[in-house]
Amino acid sequence: MQISERLEALLAPGDEQVAVAALRRYFAPLPAGGFTGAYFERLGGGGDRPDVANTFTSDDIVAVSMLSVPVPAAAALQLLEARGPELSDLLAKIPTDVAFAELTADEVGDVWSVRDAYRELLAVPGIGETTATKLLARKRPHLVPILDAVVTAELSVVKGRYWVPLHAWLTADGRAQHRRLEELRLAAGLGPEVSVLRVFDVLAWMVGSGYLTS
């Protein structure tokens, strides 16, 4: 994975002011921040609460729309009703207490339990790669990275081959990049409900979307 020069500069140690300001801007409550995505993790108390962690709810569908990805009505009915039991069974196989960077390289491979739920979501008409990963990130925010065209363009990777190279990047040199993102989260005053993956996603998205031009 080769991140863009502008994203690399933003994440480089030694000058965190721009990155911290970007995170504070993004996660500021409306109308100050101007980003509905600030509510993705927090809406309804979060999608990974113990009582709903293995069930897609209407709150999850609304939360995904906060990231500018509306779930079509017919697809929403599939998630909430027709395919609900099967999806719940698949979610139950995905741990809730493990972070992405804590996995081994082998664990992120083809047998990763997240991939089964991901494929099942893709089988729902109207749900593509981006929507599927945002739904899964809502249920397992510390474990599932979001696949987004803007973000993956900043990393020079294709959507279908994102998780493995991202994991390698985060865990290289004793998880140096993971620790760096933790530092930025702390400096921005964000709580643990905002995952390291989300910190990375937001910064990459803001760079790729033109909100950070320097």
C-alpha positions in Angstrom: 0.0 0.0 0.0 1.4 3.4 -1.0 -0.3 6.3 0.6 -0.3 9.7 -1.1 2.4 12.2 -0.3 -0.2 14.6 1.2 -1.6 12.0 3.5 1.8 10.8 4.5 2.8 14.4 5.4 -0.4 14.7 7.4 0.4 11.6 9.5 4.1 12.3 9.9 5.3 12.6 13.5 6.5 16.0 14.7 3.8 18.3 13.4 0.3 17.1 14.4 -1.5 20.4 14.4 -3.1 20.1 11.0 -4.3 16.5 11.6 -5.6 17.3 15.1 -7.5 20.4 13.7 -9.0 18.3 11.0 -10.3 15.7 13.4 -11.7 18.3 15.7 -13.4 20.0 12.8 -14.9 16.7 11.5 -16.2 15.5 14.8 -17.5 18.8 16.0 -21.3 18.7 16.6 -23.5 20.3 14.0 -23.7 23.0 12.9 -20.1 23.8 13.9 -18.4 20.9 12.3 -20.7 20.6 9.3 -20.1 16.8 8.9 -23.0 14.4 9.6 -20.4 11.6 9.7 -19.5 12.8 13.1 -22.6 11.0 14.3 -21.8 7.6 12.6 -20.4 6.0 15.7 -22.5 7.6 18.3 -26.1 7.6 16.9 -28.4 5.6 19.1 -25.5 4.8 21.5 -23.5 3.0 18.8 -24.0 -0.1 16.7 -21.7 -2.3 18.9 -23.7 -2.1 22.1 -24.1 -5.5 23.6 -27.9 -5.6 23.1 -27.6 -4.9 19.3 -24.1 -5.9 18.3 -25.3 -8.9 16.4 -28.4 -7.3 14.8 -28.7 -4.7 12.1 -31.1 -2.1 13.3 -32.8 1.0 11.8 -30.3 3.1 13.7 -27.5 1.4 11.8 -29.2 2.2 8.5 -29.6 5.9 9.5 -26.0 6.0 10.7 -24.7 4.7 7.4 -26.6 7.5 5.7 -24.6 10.0 7.8 -21.7 8.9 5.6 -23.6 9.9 2.5 -24.5 6.3 1.6 -28.3 5.9 1.8 -29.5 2.3 2.0 -32.3 1.7 -0.5 -35.7 0.9 1.1 -35.9 -2.6 -0.3 -32.4 -3.4 0.9 -33.2 -2.0 4.3 -36.1 -4.4 4.6 -33.8 -7.2 3.7 -31.4 -6.3 6.5 -34.1 -5.8 9.1 -36.4 -8.6 8.2 -35.9 -11.2 5.5 -32.1 -11.7 5.9 -32.0 -10.5 9.5 -31.6 -13.9 11.2 -28.9 -15.1 8.8 -27.0 -11.8 9.1 -27.3 -12.0 12.9 -25.8 -15.5 12.9 -22.8 -14.2 10.8 -22.3 -11.2 13.0 -22.3 -13.4 16.1 -19.2 -15.1 14.7 -17.3 -11.9 14.6 -15.6 -10.9 17.8 -16.5 -7.6 19.5 -13.4 -7.2 21.6 -10.6 -7.3 19.0 -9.0 -4.4 17.2 -8.0 -4.7 13.5 -4.3 -4.2 14.3 -4.4 -7.0 16.9 -5.1 -9.6 14.3 -2.3 -11.6 12.6 -1.8 -11.4 8.9 -3.2 -14.9 8.5 -6.4 -13.9 10.4 -7.2 -11.1 7.9 -7.1 -13.6 5.1 -9.8 -15.5 3.2 -11.1 -17.3 6.4 -11.7 -14.0 8.3 -15.2 -14.2 9.7 -15.9 -10.6 8.6 -15.7 -11.7 5.0 -18.6 -14.1 5.3 -20.9 -11.3 6.6 -19.4 -9.0 3.9 -20.3 -11.4 1.1 -23.8 -11.9 2.5 -24.4 -8.1 2.5 -23.1 -7.9 -1.1 -25.8 -10.4 -2.0 -28.5 -7.9 -1.0 -29.6 -6.0 -4.1 -28.8 -2.3 -3.7 -25.8 -2.9 -1.3 -22.3 -2.5 -2.8 -18.8 -2.7 -1.3 -18.8 0.7 0.3 -22.3 0.3 1.9 -21.5 -3.2 3.1 -18.3 -2.2 4.8 -19.9 0.9 6.4 -22.6 -1.4 7.8 -20.0 -3.7 9.2 -17.9 -0.9 10.6 -21.0 0.3 12.4 -21.3 -3.1 14.1 -17.5 -3.6 14.7 -16.0 -0.2 14.6 -12.6 -1.3 15.9 -12.3 -4.3 13.6 -13.7 -3.5 10.1 -12.1 -0.8 7.9 -14.4 1.0 5.6 -13.9 0.6 1.8 -14.4 4.0 0.2 -13.4 5.2 -3.3 -12.0 8.5 -2.0 -9.9 6.8 0.7 -8.6 3.9 -1.4 -7.6 6.5 -4.1 -5.3 8.1 -1.5 -3.7 4.7 -0.8 -3.3 3.5 -4.4 -5.2 0.3 -3.8 -8.4 -1.1 -5.2 -11.4 -1.8 -3.0 -11.3 -5.5 -3.1 -7.7 -5.6 -2.0 -7.7 -3.1 0.8 -7.9 -4.9 4.1 -4.7 -6.9 3.8 -2.4 -4.0 2.8 -4.0 -1.7 5.3 -3.4 -4.3 8.1 0.2 -4.6 7.0 0.7 -0.9 7.1 -0.9 -0.5 10.5 1.1 -3.3 12.1 4.5 -2.7 10.5 7.4 -1.7 12.8 5.6 -2.8 16.0 2.3 -1.2 15.0 3.9 2.2 14.6 1.1 3.7 12.5 -1.6 2.3 14.8 0.1 4.0 17.7 0.4 7.2 15.7 -3.3 7.3 15.0 -4.0 6.6 18.7 -1.8 9.7 19.5 -3.8 11.8 17.1 -7.1 10.7 18.5 -6.0 11.5 22.0 -4.6 14.9 21.0 -7.9 15.7 19.2 -9.8 14.9 22.4 -11.8 12.1 20.9 -13.1 9.2 23.0 -12.4 5.5 22.5 -15.8 5.1 20.7 -14.0 6.7 17.8 -11.8 3.8 16.5 -8.2 4.1 15.2 -9.6 2.9 11.9 -12.1 5.7 11.8 -9.4 8.3 12.6 -7.5 7.0 9.6 -10.6 6.9 7.4 -11.6 10.5 8.3 -8.1 11.9 7.7 -7.7 10.1 4.4 -11.2 11.1 3.3 -10.6 14.8 4.2 -7.4 14.8 2.2 -8.9 13.0 -0.7 -12.0 15.2 -0.7 -10.0 18.4 -0.8 -10.8 19.7 2.7 -7.1 19.7 3.4 -5.1 21.2 0.6 -1.8 22.0 2.3 
